[in-house]
């Protein structure tokens, strides 16, 4: 005869997952405010840079 036992597994809940999602949304909002507003306004800045690339001699 088999034993009939009920096993109930309770997990810790979804509080950690909600905190991670809120953190990601906050990070995306901060990045949008810092970088996105200048990109959407159409303002471009000219960057004058002297770049030299030298290949190693073989």
N, C-alpha and C positions, 0 to 999 in steps of 0.2 A: 504494500500500500504506500502511496506517495504522501509526503508531507505537504500540506497546503498552508503555506505561509505567504503573507503579503508583505512585500518590502516597499517601503515608501522612502523615496530619496528626495530630500528638500535641498534646493540650491540656495545660494546666498541672495538671490534677487537680482534686479537689474539696475541697482543704484550706480554701480561702477560704469556700466555701459552708457547710462544717461550722462554721467559726468564727462566721459570721453567725447560723446557727441557734442555736448555743450562747449567743451574746450576747442574742438575742431571748428565749430561754427564761429566762436569768438576769434580764433586765429585768422580765419578767412576774412572776417569783417575788418580786422586790424590791417591785414595785408591789402585789402581793397581800399581802405581809407588812405594808406600810405602811398601805394603805387597806382591804383586804378583811377583815382580822380584825375591825375595828371595825364594819363593815357587817354581818357575819354574826352578831355577838354580840347585835345588837338594841339597842345603846346609841345613843341619839340625844341630841344636844345642842341646846338651844334657842339660837337666834341672834337677838338683839334688834338690829335694824338700822332706822334711819330712812332711808328712801329717798324722795327727791323727784325727780320727773321734770317738767321744765318744757319745754313746746314753745316754739319760737321764735315771736315775734309776726310776723305777716305784714303 
